[in-house]
Amino acid sequence: MYIVFEGIDGAGKTTQIELLKDWLVNNGFQVETVVEPTDSDIGKLIRKLLQDENATSEYMQKTLGLLFAADRTLLMNDIESFQKENKVVISDRSFYSSLVYQEPADWIEEINKFAKIPDMVILLDLDLKTSVSRTEGKDEFENEEFLSSVKDKYLELADKHDNFTVIDGNSGPKMVAHNIKIKVAPLLGICKDCITD
Ligand code: TYD
């Protein structure tokens, strides 16, 4: 099982991934969490470039698109191994991030054609102003105008793809976690009525 969290910067993915992981472990599942960009050499280069003042320029975005795809290709090998061991993989981001942060979409799809399609994508949809106030503003992508277009593209993707489920990220961490459990439970054969928190 490959479950992915997506959302604009500051959407609360990190917190929710930990909460979901703990809940699944308590339900007897073996869980592995992964993060994109990874901590590979390519991932480290990506994190450095994200702070470059030209990060949103056309050529830097194309370069980042290629690097994200390369970093992801290595990660797919790990995910495949975890899946073979019957583990639930929870990922912070996937190729859908490239589809909304980089462009053009047809090219991004092409260079990501070896990326696995997630079984479920949990899109944490957050108010823009809250998102920007939660980010440290250290990456060039963490500005309102850019994130506004990213948010719109996410919602378009969610409309088009059945594996997406949109969760309102504005309702407080506990409520968000509860709503996520309700969506994930049927996927893993966990009884919905047994969700107590
Ligand atoms: P990160 O520090 O993980 O941000 P956050 O914790 O807020 O998710 O940095 C990831 C940044 O990289 C984030 O701004 C989104 C961006 N990104 C892309 O532009 N394309 C991609 O394919 C991926 C995976 C991330």
Boltz pocket constraint, residues with backbone or C-beta under 6 A from the ligand:
constraints:
  - pocket:
      binder: B
      contacts: [[A, 7], [A, 8], [A, 9], [A, 10], [A, 11], [A, 13], [A, 36], [A, 37], [A, 50], [A, 68], [A, 92], [A, 93], [A, 94], [A, 95], [A, 96], [A, 97], [A, 98], [A, 99], [A, 101], [A, 102], [A, 139], [A, 141], [A, 142]]
      max_distance: 6.0
